[in-house]
Amino acid sequence: MTPSNIFGLVMMNQSIPLTAVVLIASSLTISTLGFAAEDVVISEPANANALHTRVLAASCAACHGTLGNAVTGSTKERNAVLAGKEKADFIAKMHGFKDGSRQSTVMHHHAKGLTDAEINQLADFFAEQKPSNAHPLAPQTLKANHD
């Protein structure tokens, strides 16, 4: 049965859901190409670990800044600067968040989602970054008249 035959059946019998038609048509199309979906292999780049680490570090940027240089809040109250942090200290703190021995508002949720290997990769990544001085953003005042 070809996808065009399925389309003809759908036109004659309006009770077949569209999602079912799409699934059937795609499975027939894939099988006619000579391979099943599970046979398709997407090759990983040679530096897949480095790429994965960068993706993990990017999720840290929302609170800890680009490359671990936090700028939120005042210098005293800003989030932890991860750039240049010693690996052992980073690993110990992340494991503390993960096992609950270190209190936090949100870090325990993030740490529980990381494997030990990912924590080690992040520790290596942030230890290699150069810390920079914080330059907190100046508050902006809005004009009452927007002309």
C-alpha positions in Angstrom: 0.0 0.0 0.0 1.4 3.4 -1.0 0.8 6.7 0.7 -1.4 7.8 -2.2 -3.6 4.7 -1.7 -3.9 5.6 2.0 -4.9 9.1 1.1 -7.6 7.6 -1.2 -8.9 5.5 1.7 -9.1 8.5 4.0 -11.0 10.4 1.4 -13.6 7.6 1.2 -13.7 7.0 4.9 -13.6 10.2 6.9 -13.5 8.4 10.2 -9.7 7.6 10.1 -7.9 10.1 12.3 -5.3 12.2 10.5 -2.5 11.2 13.0 -3.1 7.5 12.1 -2.8 8.3 8.4 0.5 10.2 9.0 1.9 7.3 11.1 0.9 4.7 8.6 2.1 6.7 5.6 5.5 7.5 7.2 6.1 3.8 8.2 5.3 2.7 4.7 7.6 5.4 3.2 10.5 4.5 5.5 10.1 0.8 4.8 10.1 1.4 1.1 13.4 3.2 1.4 14.9 0.0 2.7 15.5 0.8 6.4 13.5 1.1 9.5 13.7 4.1 11.8 15.8 2.3 14.4 18.4 1.6 11.7 19.1 5.3 11.2 22.3 6.2 12.9 23.1 9.9 13.5 26.8 10.2 14.0 28.1 12.2 16.9 30.8 14.8 16.4 34.3 13.9 17.6 34.0 16.4 20.4 30.6 15.2 21.6 31.6 15.4 25.3 32.9 19.0 24.8 29.6 20.0 23.1 27.5 18.3 25.8 29.5 20.1 28.5 29.0 23.5 26.7 25.2 22.8 26.6 25.2 22.0 30.3 27.2 25.1 31.1 24.9 27.2 29.0 22.0 26.2 31.2 24.0 27.5 34.2 24.4 30.9 32.5 20.9 32.1 33.4 22.0 32.5 37.0 25.8 32.2 37.0 26.5 34.3 33.9 28.2 33.6 30.6 31.1 31.3 31.1 30.4 31.4 34.9 30.8 35.1 35.4 27.7 36.1 37.4 26.6 39.7 37.3 23.2 39.5 39.0 22.6 41.5 42.1 25.2 43.6 43.9 28.8 42.4 44.2 28.1 41.1 47.7 24.7 39.4 46.8 25.4 38.1 43.3 25.1 34.5 42.4 28.2 32.4 42.8 31.0 33.0 40.2 31.8 29.6 38.7 34.6 30.9 36.4 38.0 29.9 37.8 36.4 27.8 40.6 38.7 25.1 41.9 37.4 21.7 40.6 37.3 19.9 44.0 35.3 22.8 45.5 32.9 22.8 42.6 32.4 19.0 42.7 32.0 19.0 46.5 29.3 21.7 46.4 27.4 20.1 43.5 27.4 16.7 45.3 26.2 18.6 48.4 23.3 20.0 46.4 22.6 16.6 44.8 22.5 14.7 48.1 20.7 17.5 50.0 23.5 18.2 52.5 23.9 21.7 51.1 20.8 23.8 51.2 19.6 25.9 48.3 16.6 27.4 46.7 16.9 25.8 43.2 20.4 24.2 42.9 19.3 20.9 44.4 16.9 20.5 41.5 19.7 21.1 38.9 22.3 19.0 40.6 19.9 16.0 40.9 19.6 16.0 37.1 23.4 15.7 36.6 25.4 12.5 36.6 28.8 12.4 38.4 30.5 12.5 35.0 28.6 15.6 34.0 29.5 17.3 37.3 33.1 16.5 36.7 32.9 17.8 33.1 31.4 21.0 34.4 34.1 21.3 37.1 36.7 21.1 34.4 34.9 23.5 32.2 34.4 26.2 34.8 37.9 25.8 36.2 39.3 26.7 32.8 37.3 29.9 32.5 38.8 33.3 33.5 36.8 35.1 36.2 36.0 38.8 35.5 35.1 41.6 37.9 31.3 42.0 38.3 29.8 45.1 36.7 26.2 45.0 38.0 23.7 46.5 35.6 22.6 50.0 36.5 18.8 50.3 37.2 17.0 52.0 34.4 14.3 54.7 34.9 11.4 54.8 32.6 10.2 58.1 31.2 6.6 58.9 32.1 6.2 60.5 28.6 7.1 58.1 25.8 7.1 60.7 23.0 
